[in-house]
Amino acid sequence: MTWDAYNRRKPVLRDVLALADQRRDITVDEVFSLVPEAADVFADSTDLLLDIQMLWFQRLSGQMRLQLTEGSDGPEMTAI
């Protein structure tokens, strides 16, 4: 992915996550159709879902690393 594509996707992803926060019962296909810019920067709803998964993984990894460096009991306790 190019920097241009990344920078175009970032605000759309933020809008998608904001909508998902407001409506917990919404599907990725509905979000894809409700956020007009989503179709411009993502190939389809699967592409959008993969970006959401990557963002979630990055946040989770960062939080786990933070917990480990701050002296939690161990990896097992960090994951809880």
N, C-alpha and C positions, 0 to 999 in steps of 0.2 A: 504494500500500500504506500502510496506517495504521501508526502507531507500535505499536499493540497487536498487529497482525499481525506486524510486524517482530520485536517482543520475544518473541512466541510461537514464531516460526520459528527464531530464533537458537539456542536449546539443542537443538532437534531437528536442525538442520543440523550442529551440532557432533557429535551422536551418530551421524549418518549418515556423516560424514567419518571418525570414529573406527572405525566398522565397516568402511568401505572401506579404511582403512589396514591393518586386520587381515587382511582377505580381499581380495586383489588380483584374484581371479577372479570377483567378485560383480558382477551387473548392477544397474542402477538400479531395475528392477522388483523384484528380490529384496530390495534394501535397503528399498524402499518398503514391502514386506510384512513385513520383519523388525523394523523400528523402528515400534512400535505408534502412537506419537504422530504419525508422518509423515502418516498419512491424516487426522488431525484438523486439521492446519495447511496441508497442500498439497492442491490439487485432485486431482492425479494425479502419476504419476512424471515426466511432462514438466515440470510445474510445479516439482518438486523439482530436476530437472536444470537448469532455467533459473536457479534460485537458486545451485546449485553453480557454474555457469558464471560468474555475476556475481561470486561470491566469488573465484573463481580470477582473473578479469580484474582485480578490484580489487587483489589481492595482487601480480599480475604488474606492473601499472601502478605500484604503489608501489615495488616493487623496481627497476624501470627508472628511475623518477624519482630514487631514491636513488643509483643508480649514476651517473647523469648529473650530479647535483649534487656528487658526490664526485670528479669529474674523470676519469671513464673516457675512453677514446680517442674515443668517438663513439657515436651511436645504433646503428650496426651491431655494434660490439663489445659494447654493453650487452645486445643481444638474444641474444648467444651464451651 
